[in-house]
Amino acid sequence: MDDTLNDLLRRLVRNRTVAALGTLDAGDPFVSMAPYVLHGTGADFLIHVSGLSAHTRQMLEHPRVSLMVTTAEGAVAEDGTAIQPQALPRVTAQGDATRLDSNSDRYASGKSAYLERFPSARQMFELPDFSLFTISPRSVRFIAGFGKAHSLNAQTWARILETA
C-alpha cells in the first residue's frame, strides 16, 4: 500500500465511531453495532458493552470476533460524484476480544479514551454490568474501492495506524 491508501485507512478508522461487530452465537454468525475507539498503541479497538447484550456473552464464550468499519453511505469522491455502495472504502478486522480488568491501568486509560470520544457514555460506566473489551486484530482486509483490496497482518496494521 502507498501513503495515499495508508492515509485513507487511518482517516476511515479514526473518523468513524461505529463498527459492525461479528460474533458467534452457538456456532451461528451474529452481527451487532458497537461504538469504538482506537486504543493502546492505536491498533486495538476498544468497545464498551453491557453484560445484558448478547454480543458480550458471545465474546466471553468465543473471543474470536470480527469488526467492520465502512465509509458512510452517500460519500462523495474527490471529483464530486457519489461513491457507489459497492465501492465504499471499508475495513474488516478479525481479532481476539478480551475483557479488561476494571482495576487495571489499561482499563483506566481505556475508560479515559472512550469518554473523550463518547462523553455521553459517562453514566454507563457507573452501571455494574458494563465492561470494556479490547479487540486486537490478527488480520485486516482493507477495501479502498473497486480493485483496491489489501490484506494486512497485525504488524502492518499497527505500523500504518501508528504513523502520521
N, C-alpha and C positions, 0 to 999 in steps of 0.2 A: 504494500500500500504506500501511497505517496503522502506528502504533507497535507494536500487538499483533502484527501479522504480521511486521514487521521483527524484533521480539524472538524470535519463533518461528523465523525463518530463522537468526538468529545462534546461537541455542541449538542448533539442529539441526547446523550445520556445525562448531560449536566442541565439542560434546559427543560426537559420533560420532567414531570413529577409523578407519573403513574405508570405502572407496568402491569402487564398481564402475567399472573403467577400461575404456573402449571405445576400441579401436584398429583399424587396418586391416591385414589380413593378405592381401597380394596382391589387394586390392580387396574382400575379404570381411570382414564385421564379426567382431571378436574381443573377448570381454569377459573380464577377469580381476579379481582382487581386489587392492587396493592400500591399505595403511595410509597415512594422510596427516596432515599438519599444515598449518595456515594459516600463510603466510609473507609476508615483505616487508611491505607495508602492511597485510597481513592478508587481502587479497583473492585472493592466489595460493595454489594448493595446492602442497605440496611432497611428493614421494614419493621413496623410496629403493629402488632396484630393481637386480637382478642382470643383468649382461650376458648371462647364460645364459638369462634369461627371454625368451620370445617377444615379450612386450609391449615390452621395451626395444629390441629390433631394430626392431619396428614403429614405435615413436615416432621413432627415428632416420630411418627411411625416409619416414614420413608423420607429421609433427609435429602435425597437427590431430587432436585427441582429444576424448573426452567423459568426464566423471566424473559418477556419480550417488551421492548420499548419501541414505539413507532412514531414517526413524524405525524403531526395532526392531519386529518383529512382536510382537503381544501388548501393544502400548502401550495405555494406558487414558486415556480422555478425562477432562476435569475433573469430569464428573458420575459417574465411576466405571465407565462402560460401556467395553467393549473397542472399539477403533477397528477398523473393517472394513479388511481389507488394501488395498482399492482407495482408501480414504480416508486412508491413512498419509501424513503430510507427507513430502515429498521434494523434492530439488533436483537438477537436471541442469545441468551447466555444459559448454558447448562452448568449447574453447580451444586454445591452442598450447603444446606441450610443448617445453621447452628444457633440454638437459643443462647443468648448472652446471660451470664450470671448477673443478677441485679446488684450485686455487691462488688462487681469488678470495675477496674479502671476503664475497660473497653465499653462497658455499659454506660458509665458516666459520660465518656466522650461521645458515644453514640447518641445518647439522650440529648446532649447539647447540640450536636449537629442536626438531629432530627427536628428539634424545636426551633432551631434557627431557620430551617426551611418551612416548617409547618407549625407556627406559633399557636395556632388554634387547637393543636393536639395536647396542649399542656394539661388539661383536665383529665385526659385519658391516661396519662402517666400516674395519676392518683388512684386509678382503678386497679384492684389486685389481679384481675385476670389478664391484663395486657402484658406482652413480652416483646422484647427486641430480638429479632433474628438477623444474623448476618448471612448473606448468600455469597459464597466465594466461587466465582466462575472457574470451571475447569476447562471449558471450551466456549468459544463465542463465534457466532455466524453473523457477519455484518453485510447487509444488502444495501448498497448505496444507490441503487436504481437498476434499470434493465441492464443485464450483462455485467454488473458490478458486484459480484458476490465474493466475499472473502472469509476464509476460516482462520481463526486466531486461536493460539493456545493461551493458557493463563499468563505466561510470561510476556508475550507480545501485547496482550490486552492491558496488562498492568503498565508496561512501558509506554504505550500510547496515551493512557489516561494520566500518567504522572508528568508528562511533558506539556509545556505551554499552559 
